Amino acid sequence: MSGFPLAARVRRSRRDRLHSLLPPVAAWLMTDLITWLIAKASVSGDGSKVAYWSTDGRRRWDSEHYLSIAKTGYEMFPCRDRYANFPDVMCGNVAWFPGYPMSVRAVSATGLSYEISAVVVTEASLFGMFAVLWWLLGARLTWATGLTLAIGVVFPGGIYFHAMFPIATGTLALLVCVAGVKRGSWGIAAAGGFVAASCHLVGAVAVGMLLLSAFFAWQRDTWPVRLAKAGASAAVAGCGVLWAKWLMWQATGRWDAYETIQKSSYRQGVLRQPFDEMRKAYGFPFSDWYRPEGHLPWLVEHSLTAHRTQLWLNAAFLLLVVATAMVRLIRNRRLGAEEWAALILTVAIFLLPFFAGAEMSWYRNHAQMFVGLILVKHMSRWVQVPLLAFCSIQYAVLGAMFFAGVLV
C-alpha cells in the first residue's frame, strides 16, 4: 500500500512533464503548418508543387556553401583558377561558419542524405527553440505566455528557421546560453555560447553578453567568483569562433582565410556606418534583381518589397523590448538574469549586421532576436495582440518573397 502513493506521484510527474511539452509542440507544428500554407500560396500555377515539402524549396544561395562544408569541408582558391571569365577575387566557402554544417555531417552518418539531414537539424533546432523558450517563460500557460509563444510562431524573419541555414541552430544555442545564465550554470551558458558563435558571426554576441554577466548573474557568488564565471564562460564561447578559424586554417593553410574572402569577394571586414547600411538595406532592389518570371501569385506580387516593412517591424520590436526592460527596471528596480541577457543579445543582434555590412542578409540575421521574446512575456496584452497581428502579416509576405526565390 505504501508504494501506491509513490507510483501515483511518479505517474503524475510524468503526465505533468508531458503536458508541459504540449505548448512548444503545438507552436512547432503550427509554424510548420503556416509556413506550408504560405509556400503553397507562393507557387505559380495550380499549386500542385508545394516547395515547402521539397529540400530544394528550403535552399538558397548560402545553403549551397553550408552543404559543401558538410560534404567536403572548407576550400578557398582564386576564382580565375576554375572560372576563366570570373573577376580576380577569391572563391570558396570559408566565409561560412562550421557549427551548422558539422551538425548536418553528424546526422548524415545515419544514412540520410545531406539535404535531408540539413532539414532534420533545422527542424529539430526549431522545436528546441520553442522548448527552451517555454522553459524560460516559466512553462505555465497564461494569456501572456500563450501570446508570446504565438508571436514566436510567426516571428519576423522566422521563415529562415525552416531553411537550410544555421539560423534556427544558432538561435537555439543563444537560448540555451540564456538558460544557463538563468540557472546559474556557467557550463551550460558557455556551451550555448560556443555553439552560437560557431554557427554564425552574429552568434558571437554571446561572448559580450557573458562578459557582462558578472554584473547581473551569478548573484549567489562573491565578486571574484562572478568575474571568474563570466570570464570563463565568455572564453569558452569565444572558442566557437577559434574552432571555425582552426578548421579553415587546416583546409587552406591560412589563419586569415575568413577575412581574406570577406574583403576580396564581399567587400566586408571593416566597420561600417550603421545608418548608411540601414539605408542601403532598406533600398536594396530585390524585386529588380530576382523577380520571378511569368505570372506571379497575388501574395508574391504584393510582397516583393517586404524587406522594407521587415526593417520597420524589427526596429519596432527592438524598441518594444528595450521599453519593456526599462519599465520593469523602474518598477521593480531590477531585472532577472535571463531578462538582462535577452536585452543585451537583442540589441546586439539588431545592430551587428549594420556595423559589419549585410545589406542582403540582415533580415535573416535579425531572426535571432527571437531571444527577445523572453521580455515580450511582460508586455501588456494591448501591445502583444497588435504585435502578433503585424508579425503574422509580415511573416506571410516575407515568406512569399522567400519561396518565390526573391530573397537570398
Residue pairs with C-beta under 8 A, 6 or more apart in sequence:
20 134
20 139
21 131
23 130
23 134
23 141
23 145
23 146
23 149
24 127
24 130
24 131
24 133
24 134
24 149
25 127
25 130
27 130
27 134
27 149
27 150
27 152
27 153
28 123
28 126
28 127
28 130
30 153
31 126
31 152
31 153
31 154
31 158
31 161
31 162
32 123
32 162
34 153
34 154
34 395
35 52
35 159
35 162
35 399
36 50
36 52
36 53
38 52
38 159
38 299
38 395
38 396
38 399
38 400
38 403
39 50
39 51
39 52
39 57
39 399
39 403
40 47
40 50
40 52
41 47
41 297
41 298
41 299
41 400
42 51
42 297
42 299
42 300
42 399
42 400
42 402
42 403
42 404
43 49
43 50
43 51
43 297
43 403
44 292
44 294
44 295
44 296
44 297
50 57
51 57
51 403
52 58
52 162
52 403
55 113
55 115
55 116
55 118
55 119
55 164
57 403
58 118
58 119
58 122
58 162
58 163
58 164
59 67
59 115
59 163
59 164
60 163
60 164
60 165
60 402
60 407
60 408
61 408
62 96
62 165
62 361
62 408
63 118
63 163
63 164
63 165
65 93
65 95
65 96
66 96
66 100
66 101
66 104
66 118
66 164
66 165
66 166
67 101
67 104
67 114
67 115
67 118
67 164
68 75
68 93
69 93
69 96
69 98
69 101
69 102
70 101
70 102
70 104
70 105
70 108
70 114
70 117
70 118
71 105
71 114
73 247
73 251
74 92
74 93
74 94
74 98
74 247
74 248
74 250
74 251
74 252
74 257
75 92
75 93
75 94
75 251
75 252
76 90
76 91
76 92
76 93
76 94
76 248
76 251
76 252
76 254
76 257
76 260
76 261
77 90
77 91
77 92
78 88
78 89
78 90
78 91
79 86
79 87
79 88
79 89
79 90
79 91
79 265
80 86
80 88
82 91
83 91
89 264
89 265
90 260
90 261
90 264
90 265
91 261
91 265
92 252
92 257
92 261
94 248
94 251
94 252
94 257
94 258
94 260
94 261
95 258
95 261
95 262
95 265
95 266
97 166
97 198
97 199
97 200
97 201
97 203
97 244
98 198
98 243
98 244
98 247
99 166
99 169
99 170
99 173
99 195
99 196
99 197
99 198
99 199
99 200
99 203
99 240
99 244
100 118
100 121
100 165
100 166
100 169
100 170
100 199
103 121
103 169
104 114
104 117
104 118
104 121
105 114
105 117
107 117
107 120
107 121
108 114
108 117
110 117
112 120
115 164
118 164
119 164
121 169
122 161
122 162
122 163
122 164
122 165
122 168
122 169
123 162
123 168
125 161
125 168
125 169
125 171
125 172
126 161
126 162
126 168
126 172
128 172
128 175
129 152
129 161
129 168
129 171
129 172
129 175
129 370
130 149
130 152
132 172
132 175
132 176
132 179
133 148
133 149
133 152
133 175
133 370
133 373
133 374
134 145
134 149
135 179
136 175
136 178
136 179
136 182
136 338
136 374
137 145
137 148
137 149
137 373
137 374
137 377
138 145
138 377
143 381
144 377
144 378
144 379
144 381
144 384
145 377
147 376
147 381
147 384
147 385
147 388
148 373
148 376
148 377
148 384
150 388
151 373
151 376
151 384
151 387
151 388
151 391
152 158
152 370
152 373
154 388
154 391
154 392
154 394
154 395
155 161
155 367
155 370
155 373
155 391
155 395
156 310
156 313
156 314
156 317
156 366
156 367
156 369
156 391
156 394
156 395
156 398
157 167
157 310
157 314
157 363
157 364
157 366
157 367
157 369
157 398
158 367
158 370
158 395
159 395
159 398
159 399
159 402
160 167
160 168
160 364
160 367
160 402
161 167
161 168
161 171
161 367
162 168
163 364
163 402
165 364
166 199
166 200
167 200
167 364
167 365
167 367
167 368
169 195
169 199
170 195
170 196
170 199
170 200
170 202
170 203
170 368
171 367
171 368
171 370
171 371
173 192
173 193
173 194
173 195
173 196
173 199
173 203
173 206
174 192
174 196
174 203
174 206
174 345
174 368
174 371
175 192
175 370
175 371
176 188
176 191
176 192
176 195
177 188
177 189
177 190
177 191
177 192
177 193
177 196
177 206
177 209
177 210
177 237
177 341
178 189
178 192
178 338
178 341
178 342
178 345
178 371
178 374
179 188
179 189
179 192
179 338
180 186
180 187
180 188
180 189
180 190
180 191
180 192
180 233
181 189
181 210
181 213
181 217
181 337
181 338
181 341
182 336
182 337
182 338
182 341
184 217
184 218
184 220
184 337
186 218
186 229
186 230
186 232
186 233
187 233
189 210
189 213
189 233
189 237
190 210
190 232
190 233
190 234
190 235
190 236
190 237
191 236
192 206
192 237
193 203
193 206
193 207
193 209
193 210
193 233
193 234
193 236
193 237
193 238
193 240
194 236
194 237
194 239
194 240
194 243
195 203
195 240
196 203
196 204
196 206
196 237
196 240
197 203
197 204
197 206
197 207
197 237
197 238
197 239
197 240
197 241
197 244
198 240
198 241
198 243
198 244
199 240
200 365
200 368
201 241
201 352
201 356
202 349
202 352
202 353
202 365
202 368
203 240
203 368
204 237
204 238
204 240
204 241
205 344
205 345
205 348
205 349
205 352
206 237
206 345
207 234
207 237
207 238
207 241
208 234
208 344
208 348
209 341
209 344
209 345
209 348
210 230
210 233
210 234
210 237
211 230
211 231
211 234
212 230
212 340
212 344
213 229
213 230
213 233
213 234
213 337
213 340
213 341
214 223
214 226
214 227
214 229
214 230
214 231
216 335
216 337
216 340
216 341
217 226
217 229
217 230
217 337
217 340
217 341
218 225
218 226
218 229
218 230
219 226
219 337
221 229
244 258
245 255
245 257
245 258
248 254
248 255
248 257
248 258
249 255
249 257
251 257
254 260
259 269
262 268
262 269
263 269
267 357
268 356
268 357
268 358
270 357
271 355
271 356
272 354
272 355
272 356
272 357
274 351
274 354
274 355
275 354
277 353
277 354
277 355
277 357
277 358
277 359
277 362
278 311
278 354
280 359
281 307
281 311
281 354
281 358
281 359
281 360
281 362
282 307
282 308
282 311
284 307
284 359
284 360
286 304
286 305
286 307
286 401
286 406
286 407
287 304
287 305
287 406
290 405
290 406
290 407
290 408
291 304
291 406
292 300
292 404
292 405
292 406
296 404
297 400
297 404
299 396
299 397
299 400
300 400
300 401
300 404
300 406
302 397
303 396
303 397
303 398
303 400
303 401
303 404
304 401
304 406
306 394
306 397
306 398
306 400
306 401
307 363
307 398
307 401
307 407
309 394
309 397
310 363
310 366
310 394
310 398
311 362
311 363
313 390
313 391
313 394
314 350
314 363
314 366
314 369
315 350
316 390
317 369
317 372
317 387
318 346
318 347
318 350
318 369
318 372
320 376
320 379
320 383
320 387
321 342
321 343
321 346
321 369
321 372
321 375
321 376
322 343
322 346
322 347
324 375
324 376
324 378
324 379
325 335
325 339
325 343
325 375
328 335
328 339
328 375
328 378
329 335
335 343
338 374
339 374
339 375
341 371
342 371
342 372
342 373
342 374
342 375
343 372
343 375
345 368
345 369
345 371
345 372
346 369
346 371
346 372
346 375
349 365
349 366
349 368
349 369
349 371
350 366
350 369
352 365
353 361
353 362
353 365
353 366
354 362
358 365
360 408
361 408
363 398
363 407
376 384
376 387
379 387
398 407
401 407
